[in-house]
Protein backbone atom coordinates (compact mmCIF):
# COMPACT_ATOMS: atom_id res chain seq x y z
CA UNK A 1 0.00 0.00 0.00
CA UNK A 2 1.73 3.14 -1.23
CA UNK A 3 1.14 6.67 0.02
CA UNK A 4 -0.09 7.64 -3.45
CA UNK A 5 -2.79 4.97 -3.13
CA UNK A 6 -3.75 6.05 0.37
CA UNK A 7 -3.80 9.78 -0.42
CA UNK A 8 -4.54 10.01 -4.18
CA UNK A 9 -4.50 13.39 -5.93
CA UNK A 10 -8.00 12.90 -7.33
CA UNK A 11 -9.43 13.38 -3.83
CA UNK A 12 -8.89 17.11 -4.20
CA UNK A 13 -10.85 17.12 -7.47
CA UNK A 14 -13.68 15.14 -5.90
CA UNK A 15 -13.71 17.51 -2.93
CA UNK A 16 -13.85 20.55 -5.21
CA UNK A 17 -16.82 19.11 -7.10
CA UNK A 18 -18.59 18.32 -3.83
CA UNK A 19 -17.83 21.81 -2.52
CA UNK A 20 -19.45 23.40 -5.54
CA UNK A 21 -22.44 21.04 -5.33
CA UNK A 22 -22.95 22.05 -1.70
CA UNK A 23 -23.15 25.72 -2.64
CA UNK A 24 -19.81 26.61 -1.06
CA UNK A 25 -17.08 28.66 -2.71
CA UNK A 26 -14.22 27.02 -0.81
CA UNK A 27 -13.21 24.77 2.05
CA UNK A 28 -10.77 26.10 4.65
CA UNK A 29 -9.15 23.24 6.55
CA UNK A 30 -6.81 23.59 9.51
CA UNK A 31 -4.82 20.62 10.95
CA UNK A 32 -6.89 17.52 11.48
CA UNK A 33 -8.20 14.47 9.72
CA UNK A 34 -9.90 16.34 6.87
CA UNK A 35 -6.68 18.09 5.92
CA UNK A 36 -4.79 14.81 6.08
CA UNK A 37 -7.48 13.00 4.09
CA UNK A 38 -7.12 15.42 1.18
CA UNK A 39 -3.36 15.99 1.19
CA UNK A 40 -1.70 13.30 3.30
CA UNK A 41 -0.15 16.05 5.44
CA UNK A 42 -0.30 15.29 9.17
CA UNK A 43 0.00 18.93 10.13
CA UNK A 44 0.91 20.17 13.59
CA UNK A 45 -2.00 21.91 15.33
CA UNK A 46 -0.81 25.08 17.02
CA UNK A 47 -1.36 28.78 17.38
CA UNK A 48 0.46 29.41 14.08
CA UNK A 49 -2.03 29.10 11.24
CA UNK A 50 -1.87 26.13 8.89
CA UNK A 51 -4.78 26.15 6.45
CA UNK A 52 -5.62 24.33 3.24
CA UNK A 53 -7.52 26.70 0.95
CA UNK A 54 -9.54 24.52 -1.40
CA UNK A 55 -11.64 26.65 -3.78
CA UNK A 56 -14.55 25.07 -5.64
CA UNK A 57 -12.59 25.83 -8.80
CA UNK A 58 -8.93 26.54 -9.42
CA UNK A 59 -5.66 25.92 -7.62
CA UNK A 60 -5.52 24.73 -4.02
CA UNK A 61 -3.10 26.38 -1.60
CA UNK A 62 -1.62 25.16 1.67
CA UNK A 63 -0.76 28.08 3.95
CA UNK A 64 1.86 27.06 6.53
CA UNK A 65 4.21 28.66 9.07
CA UNK A 66 7.63 29.08 7.47
CA UNK A 67 9.28 26.93 10.12
CA UNK A 68 6.93 24.06 9.18
CA UNK A 69 7.34 24.39 5.42
CA UNK A 70 9.96 21.60 5.26
CA UNK A 71 7.51 19.19 6.91
CA UNK A 72 4.75 20.17 4.50
CA UNK A 73 7.06 19.75 1.50
CA UNK A 74 8.19 16.32 2.75
CA UNK A 75 4.58 15.15 3.08
CA UNK A 76 2.43 13.73 0.26
CA UNK A 77 0.81 17.17 -0.18
CA UNK A 78 2.99 18.44 -3.06
CA UNK A 79 2.23 15.31 -5.08
CA UNK A 80 -1.46 16.17 -4.92
CA UNK A 81 -0.80 19.43 -6.78
CA UNK A 82 -1.26 21.71 -3.80
CA UNK A 83 0.72 24.97 -3.88
CA UNK A 84 2.52 25.76 -0.62
CA UNK A 85 2.93 29.31 0.68
CA UNK A 86 4.35 30.28 4.06
CA UNK A 87 4.18 33.06 6.60
CA UNK A 88 6.88 34.37 8.92
CA UNK A 89 6.43 34.54 12.67
CA UNK A 90 4.92 37.83 13.68
CA UNK A 91 3.13 38.45 10.38
CA UNK A 92 -0.62 38.14 9.81
CA UNK A 93 -1.30 34.90 7.88
CA UNK A 94 -4.95 35.56 7.10
CA UNK A 95 -4.30 37.80 4.06
CA UNK A 96 -2.59 34.75 2.50
CA UNK A 97 -5.86 32.82 2.83
CA UNK A 98 -7.80 35.68 1.23
CA UNK A 99 -5.27 35.93 -1.61
CA UNK A 100 -5.46 32.18 -2.23
CA UNK A 101 -9.22 32.47 -2.74
CA UNK A 102 -8.52 34.80 -5.68
CA UNK A 103 -11.77 36.72 -5.46
CA UNK A 104 -14.84 37.30 -3.31
CA UNK A 105 -16.61 34.37 -1.71
CA UNK A 106 -20.15 34.14 -0.38
CA UNK A 107 -19.83 30.97 1.72
CA UNK A 108 -16.96 28.83 2.99
CA UNK A 109 -16.80 25.49 4.78
CA UNK A 110 -14.57 25.40 7.86
CA UNK A 111 -12.96 22.30 9.36
CA UNK A 112 -15.43 20.92 11.90
CA UNK A 113 -12.91 21.02 14.74
CA UNK A 114 -11.12 24.24 13.86
CA UNK A 115 -9.90 26.23 16.86
CA UNK A 116 -12.22 29.07 17.81
CA UNK A 117 -9.48 31.69 17.47
CA UNK A 118 -8.97 30.62 13.86
CA UNK A 119 -12.70 30.61 13.14
CA UNK A 120 -12.85 34.19 14.39
CA UNK A 121 -9.69 35.13 12.50
CA UNK A 122 -11.23 33.89 9.25
CA UNK A 123 -14.49 35.66 10.02
CA UNK A 124 -12.57 38.92 10.39
CA UNK A 125 -10.61 38.29 7.19
CA UNK A 126 -13.73 37.29 5.22
CA UNK A 127 -16.52 39.33 6.84
CA UNK A 128 -18.96 38.87 3.97
CA UNK A 129 -18.61 35.07 3.77
CA UNK A 130 -21.08 32.80 5.54
CA UNK A 131 -19.36 30.05 7.53
CA UNK A 132 -20.58 26.44 7.38
CA UNK A 133 -19.05 23.12 8.37
CA UNK A 134 -16.74 21.42 5.88
CA UNK A 135 -18.02 18.11 7.24
CA UNK A 136 -21.19 18.67 5.21
CA UNK A 137 -19.02 18.11 2.14
CA UNK A 138 -16.25 15.78 3.26
CA UNK A 139 -18.37 13.38 5.30
CA UNK A 140 -19.79 11.84 2.15
CA UNK A 141 -16.33 11.41 0.62
CA UNK A 142 -14.82 9.86 3.74
CA UNK A 143 -17.65 7.54 4.78
CA UNK A 144 -16.85 4.91 2.12
CA UNK A 145 -13.28 3.65 2.37
CA UNK A 146 -11.15 2.88 -0.67
CA UNK A 147 -9.37 -0.49 -0.96
CA UNK A 148 -6.16 1.20 0.20
CA UNK A 149 -7.93 2.64 3.26
CA UNK A 150 -9.42 -0.77 4.10
CA UNK A 151 -5.95 -2.28 3.82
CA UNK A 152 -4.63 0.39 6.20
CA UNK A 153 -7.43 -0.35 8.68
CA UNK A 154 -6.73 -4.08 8.39
CA UNK A 155 -3.06 -3.41 9.16
CA UNK A 156 -4.12 -1.43 12.23
CA UNK A 157 -6.49 -4.19 13.29
CA UNK A 158 -3.80 -6.85 13.01
CA UNK A 159 -1.41 -4.68 15.04
CA UNK A 160 -3.86 -4.21 17.93
CA UNK A 161 -4.73 -7.92 17.80
CA UNK A 162 -1.05 -8.63 18.48
CA UNK A 163 -1.34 -6.64 21.70
CA UNK A 164 -4.47 -8.46 22.87
CA UNK A 165 -2.74 -11.79 22.24
CA UNK A 166 -0.04 -10.76 24.73
CA UNK A 167 -2.42 -9.75 27.54
CA UNK A 168 -1.46 -12.76 29.66
CA UNK A 169 2.00 -11.19 30.11
CA UNK A 170 0.54 -8.25 32.05
CA UNK A 171 -2.87 -8.98 33.53
CA UNK A 172 -2.29 -10.58 36.92
CA UNK A 173 -3.98 -10.30 40.33
CA UNK A 174 -2.37 -7.67 42.51
CA UNK A 175 -1.15 -5.47 39.68
CA UNK A 176 -2.89 -2.12 39.36
CA UNK A 177 -4.84 -1.10 36.30
CA UNK A 178 -2.34 1.71 35.72
CA UNK A 179 0.64 -0.67 35.83
CA UNK A 180 -0.99 -2.93 33.27
CA UNK A 181 -1.87 0.06 31.09
CA UNK A 182 1.77 1.18 31.02
CA UNK A 183 2.81 -2.20 29.64
CA UNK A 184 -0.01 -2.20 27.11
CA UNK A 185 0.89 1.27 25.86
CA UNK A 186 4.47 0.18 25.22
CA UNK A 187 3.20 -2.89 23.36
CA UNK A 188 0.86 -0.79 21.19
CA UNK A 189 3.87 1.20 19.99
CA UNK A 190 5.97 -1.93 19.57
CA UNK A 191 3.24 -3.43 17.37
CA UNK A 192 3.69 -0.56 14.90
CA UNK A 193 1.49 2.28 16.07
CA UNK A 194 3.01 5.75 16.15
CA UNK A 195 0.68 6.97 18.89
CA UNK A 196 -1.34 5.38 21.68
CA UNK A 197 -4.82 6.88 21.48
CA UNK A 198 -6.34 5.26 24.57
CA UNK A 199 -5.87 2.40 27.04
CA UNK A 200 -8.82 1.32 29.17
CA UNK A 201 -8.11 -1.29 31.82
CA UNK A 202 -11.27 -1.63 33.89
CA UNK A 203 -11.30 -4.36 36.55
CA UNK A 204 -14.18 -5.53 38.72
CA UNK A 205 -16.60 -2.67 39.47
CA UNK A 206 -14.64 -0.31 37.21
CA UNK A 207 -15.70 -2.51 34.30
CA UNK A 208 -19.22 -1.15 34.72
CA UNK A 209 -18.00 2.28 33.49
CA UNK A 210 -17.60 2.12 29.69
CA UNK A 211 -15.04 4.98 29.56
CA UNK A 212 -13.30 4.24 32.86
CA UNK A 213 -9.65 4.64 31.80
CA UNK A 214 -7.33 3.33 34.54
CA UNK A 215 -6.72 3.71 38.26
CA UNK A 216 -4.35 2.64 41.01
CA UNK A 217 -6.80 -0.05 42.10
CA UNK A 218 -5.21 -3.53 42.22
CA UNK A 219 -6.84 -6.23 40.11
CA UNK A 220 -8.53 -8.85 42.28
CA UNK A 221 -8.55 -12.63 41.90
CA UNK A 222 -11.45 -13.80 39.75
CA UNK A 223 -12.30 -10.31 38.54
CA UNK A 224 -13.45 -9.61 34.98
CA UNK A 225 -11.30 -6.96 33.28
CA UNK A 226 -12.43 -4.94 30.26
CA UNK A 227 -9.48 -3.93 28.06
CA UNK A 228 -10.28 -1.41 25.31
CA UNK A 229 -7.22 -0.21 23.39
CA UNK A 230 -6.35 1.63 20.21
CA UNK A 231 -3.76 3.71 18.42
CA UNK A 232 -2.79 5.40 15.18
CA UNK A 233 -0.59 3.75 12.56
CA UNK A 234 1.99 5.57 10.38
CA UNK A 235 -0.66 5.61 7.66
CA UNK A 236 -2.88 7.78 9.87
CA UNK A 237 -5.52 5.05 10.15
CA UNK A 238 -6.60 3.79 13.54
CA UNK A 239 -7.21 0.67 15.58
CA UNK A 240 -9.80 0.05 18.27
CA UNK A 241 -10.54 -3.32 19.86
CA UNK A 242 -12.03 -4.49 23.16
CA UNK A 243 -11.80 -7.86 24.84
CA UNK A 244 -12.88 -8.93 28.31
CA UNK A 245 -10.60 -11.10 30.44
CA UNK A 246 -10.96 -13.15 33.60
CA UNK A 247 -7.91 -12.85 35.83
CA UNK A 248 -7.37 -15.94 38.03
CA UNK A 249 -9.99 -17.72 40.09
CA UNK A 250 -13.67 -18.15 39.26
CA UNK A 251 -15.91 -15.45 37.86
CA UNK A 252 -19.24 -14.56 39.46
CA UNK A 253 -21.95 -16.88 38.12
CA UNK A 254 -24.13 -14.09 36.76
CA UNK A 255 -21.14 -12.65 34.90
CA UNK A 256 -20.61 -15.92 33.03
CA UNK A 257 -24.31 -15.98 32.14
CA UNK A 258 -24.44 -12.47 30.70
CA UNK A 259 -21.08 -12.79 28.98
CA UNK A 260 -22.55 -15.58 26.87
CA UNK A 261 -25.48 -13.32 26.01
CA UNK A 262 -23.07 -10.51 25.09
CA UNK A 263 -20.93 -12.76 22.90
CA UNK A 264 -24.00 -13.97 21.01
CA UNK A 265 -25.27 -10.39 20.63
CA UNK A 266 -21.96 -9.19 19.22
CA UNK A 267 -21.86 -12.06 16.74
CA UNK A 268 -25.47 -11.39 15.72
CA UNK A 269 -24.70 -7.76 15.01
CA UNK A 270 -21.62 -8.64 12.95
CA UNK A 271 -23.65 -11.17 10.98
CA UNK A 272 -26.36 -8.58 10.32
CA UNK A 273 -24.00 -6.26 8.44
CA UNK A 274 -24.54 -6.07 4.70
CA UNK A 275 -25.41 -3.36 2.17
CA UNK A 276 -28.90 -1.95 2.69
CA UNK A 277 -29.11 -2.71 6.40
CA UNK A 278 -29.48 0.52 8.35
CA UNK A 279 -27.30 1.64 11.23
CA UNK A 280 -30.37 1.42 13.43
CA UNK A 281 -31.07 -2.17 12.34
CA UNK A 282 -27.49 -3.24 13.10
CA UNK A 283 -27.82 -1.62 16.52
CA UNK A 284 -31.09 -3.48 17.07
CA UNK A 285 -29.47 -6.80 16.13
CA UNK A 286 -27.05 -6.37 19.04
CA UNK A 287 -29.62 -4.96 21.43
CA UNK A 288 -32.41 -7.53 20.98
CA UNK A 289 -30.74 -10.59 22.60
CA UNK A 290 -29.38 -8.46 25.45
CA UNK A 291 -32.84 -7.05 26.14
CA UNK A 292 -34.42 -10.51 25.87
CA UNK A 293 -32.07 -11.76 28.58
CA UNK A 294 -33.12 -8.93 30.89
CA UNK A 295 -30.02 -6.77 30.51
CA UNK A 296 -31.38 -4.14 28.12
CA UNK A 297 -30.97 -1.29 30.60
CA UNK A 298 -27.33 -2.31 31.16
CA UNK A 299 -26.39 -1.74 27.50
CA UNK A 300 -25.58 1.95 27.88
CA UNK A 301 -24.26 3.10 24.51
CA UNK A 302 -24.63 2.77 20.76
CA UNK A 303 -23.48 -0.43 19.11
CA UNK A 304 -20.81 1.14 16.94
CA UNK A 305 -19.00 4.08 15.40
CA UNK A 306 -17.18 4.61 12.14
CA UNK A 307 -13.39 4.60 12.09
CA UNK A 308 -10.67 5.77 9.72
CA UNK A 309 -8.44 8.81 10.15
CA UNK A 310 -10.61 9.60 13.17
CA UNK A 311 -11.34 7.16 15.95
CA UNK A 312 -15.01 8.16 15.84
CA UNK A 313 -16.58 9.19 12.54
CA UNK A 314 -19.56 8.32 10.33
CA UNK A 315 -21.41 5.97 10.19
CA UNK A 316 -22.85 5.39 13.66
CA UNK A 317 -24.79 2.25 14.55
CA UNK A 318 -27.46 3.70 16.78
CA UNK A 319 -31.23 3.87 17.06
CA UNK A 320 -32.61 6.53 14.72
CA UNK A 321 -29.88 6.21 12.10
CA UNK A 322 -31.87 5.03 9.09
CA UNK A 323 -29.09 5.48 6.57
CA UNK A 324 -28.37 2.15 4.83
CA UNK A 325 -24.90 0.69 5.12
CA UNK A 326 -22.83 0.59 1.93
CA UNK A 327 -19.81 -1.35 0.78
CA UNK A 328 -16.65 0.30 2.06
CA UNK A 329 -18.10 1.62 5.29
CA UNK A 330 -15.91 0.68 8.29
CA UNK A 331 -17.12 0.75 11.87
CA UNK A 332 -17.02 -0.94 15.26
CA UNK A 333 -19.44 -3.55 16.59
CA UNK A 334 -19.16 -3.22 20.37
CA UNK A 335 -22.14 -4.08 22.55
CA UNK A 336 -21.58 -4.06 26.30
CA UNK A 337 -23.32 -5.00 29.53
CA UNK A 338 -22.53 -2.93 32.63
CA UNK A 339 -23.78 -3.67 36.16
CA UNK A 340 -23.04 -0.62 38.30
CA UNK A 341 -20.89 -1.32 41.35
CA UNK A 342 -20.21 -4.91 40.31
CA UNK A 343 -18.62 -5.62 36.92
CA UNK A 344 -19.12 -5.28 33.19
CA UNK A 345 -18.09 -6.62 29.80
CA UNK A 346 -17.66 -5.39 26.24
CA UNK A 347 -16.63 -7.08 22.99
CA UNK A 348 -15.49 -4.92 20.08
CA UNK A 349 -14.37 -5.65 16.56
CA UNK A 350 -13.80 -3.31 13.64
CA UNK A 351 -15.65 -4.54 10.57
CA UNK A 352 -16.09 -3.43 6.97
CA UNK A 353 -19.34 -3.70 5.02
CA UNK A 354 -18.54 -5.53 1.78
CA UNK A 355 -20.55 -5.89 -1.42
CA UNK A 356 -22.18 -9.06 -0.10
CA UNK A 357 -21.70 -9.04 3.68
CA UNK A 358 -19.05 -8.19 6.23
CA UNK A 359 -15.31 -8.52 6.87
CA UNK A 360 -13.93 -8.57 10.41
CA UNK A 361 -10.66 -6.67 10.75
CA UNK A 362 -10.08 -7.97 14.28
CA UNK A 363 -9.76 -11.73 14.26
CA UNK A 364 -8.92 -12.79 17.84
CA UNK A 365 -11.54 -14.97 19.59
CA UNK A 366 -14.50 -13.28 21.24
CA UNK A 367 -15.00 -15.93 23.92
CA UNK A 368 -14.23 -14.96 27.52
CA UNK A 369 -10.46 -15.19 27.91
CA UNK A 370 -9.33 -16.73 31.21
CA UNK A 371 -5.74 -15.91 32.18
Residue pairs with C-beta under 8 A, 6 or more apart in sequence:
1 148
1 151
1 152
1 155
1 235
2 148
3 40
3 76
4 76
4 79
5 146
5 148
6 40
6 148
6 149
6 152
6 235
6 236
7 36
7 37
7 38
7 39
7 40
7 76
7 80
8 80
8 146
9 79
9 80
9 81
11 37
11 38
11 80
11 141
12 38
12 39
12 54
12 60
12 80
12 81
12 82
14 141
15 27
15 38
15 54
15 137
15 138
15 141
16 54
16 55
16 56
16 57
16 60
18 137
18 138
18 140
18 141
19 25
19 26
19 27
19 54
19 55
19 56
19 109
19 137
20 56
20 57
22 109
22 136
22 137
23 107
24 56
24 107
24 108
24 109
24 132
24 137
25 55
25 56
25 101
25 105
25 106
25 107
25 108
25 129
26 53
26 54
26 55
26 56
26 101
26 105
26 108
26 109
27 34
27 52
27 54
27 108
27 109
27 110
27 111
27 134
27 137
27 138
28 51
28 52
28 53
28 54
28 97
28 108
28 109
28 110
28 111
28 114
28 122
28 134
29 35
29 38
29 51
29 52
29 54
29 110
29 111
29 134
30 43
30 45
30 49
30 50
30 51
30 52
30 111
30 114
30 115
30 118
31 43
31 44
31 45
31 46
31 50
32 45
32 111
32 112
32 113
32 114
33 236
33 308
33 309
33 310
33 313
34 111
34 112
34 134
34 135
34 138
34 142
35 41
35 43
35 50
35 52
35 111
36 42
36 43
36 236
36 309
37 138
37 141
37 142
37 309
38 52
38 54
38 80
38 138
39 52
39 62
39 75
39 76
39 77
39 80
39 82
40 75
40 76
40 77
40 79
40 80
40 236
41 62
41 71
41 72
41 75
41 76
41 77
42 75
42 236
43 50
43 64
43 68
43 71
43 72
44 50
44 68
44 71
45 115
46 65
47 117
48 65
48 67
48 68
48 87
48 89
48 93
49 63
49 65
49 87
49 93
49 94
49 97
49 118
49 121
50 62
50 63
50 64
50 65
50 68
50 72
51 62
51 63
51 93
51 97
51 118
52 60
52 61
52 62
52 63
52 82
53 60
53 61
53 62
53 63
53 97
53 100
53 101
54 60
55 100
55 101
55 102
58 102
59 81
59 83
60 80
60 81
60 82
60 83
61 82
61 83
61 84
61 85
61 96
61 100
62 72
62 77
62 82
62 83
62 84
62 85
63 85
63 86
63 87
63 93
63 96
63 97
63 100
64 72
64 84
64 85
64 86
64 87
65 86
65 87
65 89
65 93
66 86
66 87
66 88
66 89
67 89
68 86
69 84
69 86
72 78
72 84
73 84
77 84
78 84
85 96
85 100
87 93
87 96
94 121
94 122
94 124
94 125
95 125
97 122
97 125
97 126
98 125
98 126
101 126
104 128
105 126
105 128
105 129
106 128
106 129
106 130
107 129
107 130
107 131
107 132
108 122
108 126
108 129
108 130
108 131
108 132
109 131
109 132
109 133
109 134
109 135
109 136
109 137
110 119
110 122
110 131
110 132
110 133
110 134
111 134
112 133
112 134
112 135
119 131
122 131
123 131
139 314
142 308
142 309
142 313
142 314
143 306
143 313
143 314
143 315
143 326
143 329
144 326
144 327
144 328
144 329
145 153
145 308
145 328
145 329
145 330
145 352
146 328
149 237
149 308
149 330
150 328
150 330
150 352
150 359
152 233
152 235
152 236
152 237
153 237
153 238
153 307
153 308
153 330
153 350
153 352
153 361
154 361
155 192
155 233
155 235
155 237
156 193
156 231
156 232
156 233
156 235
156 237
156 238
156 239
156 361
157 239
157 241
157 350
157 361
157 362
157 363
158 361
158 363
159 188
159 191
159 192
159 193
159 231
159 233
159 239
160 188
160 191
160 193
160 229
160 230
160 231
160 239
160 240
160 241
160 362
161 241
161 362
161 363
161 364
162 187
162 191
163 184
163 187
163 188
163 191
163 229
164 227
164 229
164 241
164 243
164 364
165 364
166 187
167 184
167 227
167 243
167 245
167 369
167 371
168 371
169 183
170 179
170 180
170 183
170 184
171 180
171 219
171 225
171 227
171 245
171 247
171 371
172 219
172 247
172 248
172 371
173 218
173 219
173 220
173 221
173 223
173 247
173 248
173 249
174 218
174 219
175 218
175 219
176 214
176 215
176 216
176 217
176 218
176 219
177 201
177 202
177 203
177 206
177 214
177 215
177 216
177 217
177 219
178 201
178 214
178 215
178 216
180 201
180 214
180 219
181 199
181 201
181 214
184 199
184 201
184 227
184 229
185 196
185 199
188 196
188 199
188 229
188 230
188 231
189 196
189 231
192 233
192 234
193 231
193 232
193 233
193 239
194 231
194 232
194 233
194 234
195 231
195 232
196 231
197 230
197 231
197 232
197 238
197 240
197 311
198 228
198 229
198 230
198 311
199 213
199 214
199 228
199 229
200 211
200 212
200 213
200 214
200 226
200 227
200 228
200 229
200 242
201 214
201 225
201 226
201 227
202 209
202 212
202 213
202 214
202 225
202 226
202 227
202 228
202 344
203 217
203 219
203 220
203 223
203 224
203 225
203 226
203 247
204 217
204 219
204 220
204 223
204 224
204 225
204 342
204 343
205 340
205 341
205 342
205 343
206 212
206 215
206 217
207 224
207 225
207 226
207 244
207 338
207 343
207 344
207 345
208 338
208 339
208 340
208 341
208 342
208 343
208 344
209 338
209 344
210 300
210 301
210 336
210 338
210 344
210 346
212 226
219 225
219 247
220 247
221 247
221 248
221 249
222 246
222 247
222 248
222 249
222 250
222 251
222 252
223 246
223 247
223 249
223 343
224 244
224 245
224 246
224 247
224 251
224 255
224 259
224 343
224 344
224 345
225 244
225 245
225 246
225 247
226 242
226 244
226 336
226 344
226 345
226 346
227 242
227 243
227 244
227 245
228 240
228 241
228 242
228 346
228 348
229 239
229 240
229 241
229 242
230 238
230 239
230 240
230 241
230 311
231 238
231 239
232 238
232 239
233 239
236 309
237 308
237 309
238 307
238 308
238 309
238 310
238 311
239 350
240 307
240 311
240 332
240 348
240 350
241 348
241 349
241 350
241 362
241 364
242 334
242 346
242 347
242 348
243 347
243 348
243 364
243 366
243 369
244 259
244 345
244 346
244 347
244 368
244 369
245 368
245 369
245 370
245 371
246 368
246 369
246 370
246 371
247 371
248 371
251 259
251 368
252 342
252 343
254 339
255 343
255 345
256 368
258 293
258 295
258 298
258 337
258 345
259 337
259 345
259 368
261 289
261 290
261 293
261 295
261 337
262 290
262 335
262 336
262 337
262 345
262 346
262 347
263 347
263 366
263 367
263 368
264 289
265 285
265 286
265 287
265 288
265 289
265 290
265 335
266 286
266 333
266 334
266 335
266 347
266 348
266 349
266 366
267 366
268 285
268 286
268 288
268 289
269 282
269 283
269 285
269 286
269 303
269 304
269 317
269 333
269 335
270 333
270 349
270 351
270 358
270 360
271 285
271 358
272 281
272 282
272 285
273 282
273 325
273 333
273 351
273 353
273 357
273 358
274 325
274 353
274 354
274 356
274 357
274 358
275 324
275 325
275 326
275 327
275 353
275 355
275 356
276 324
276 325
277 324
277 325
278 321
278 322
278 323
278 324
278 325
279 304
279 315
279 316
279 317
279 318
279 321
279 322
279 323
279 325
280 317
280 318
280 319
280 320
280 321
280 322
282 303
282 304
282 317
282 325
282 333
283 302
283 303
283 304
283 317
283 318
283 319
283 321
284 319
285 303
286 299
286 303
286 317
286 333
286 335
287 296
287 299
287 303
287 335
290 296
290 298
290 299
290 335
290 337
291 299
295 337
298 337
298 338
298 339
298 344
299 335
299 336
299 337
299 338
300 336
300 338
301 336
302 316
302 317
302 318
302 319
303 317
303 318
303 333
303 334
303 335
304 316
304 317
304 331
304 332
304 333
304 334
305 311
305 312
305 313
305 316
305 317
305 331
305 332
306 312
306 313
306 314
306 315
306 316
306 329
306 330
306 331
307 313
307 330
307 331
307 332
307 350
308 330
315 321
315 323
315 325
315 329
315 331
316 331
317 331
317 332
317 333
325 353
326 353
327 353
327 354
327 355
328 352
328 353
329 352
329 353
330 350
330 351
330 352
330 353
330 361
331 350
331 351
331 353
332 348
332 349
332 350
332 351
333 348
333 349
333 351
334 346
334 347
334 348
334 349
335 346
335 347
336 344
336 345
336 346
336 347
337 344
337 345
337 346
338 344
338 345
345 368
347 366
348 362
349 360
349 361
349 362
349 366
350 360
350 361
350 362
351 358
351 359
351 360
351 361
352 358
352 359
352 361
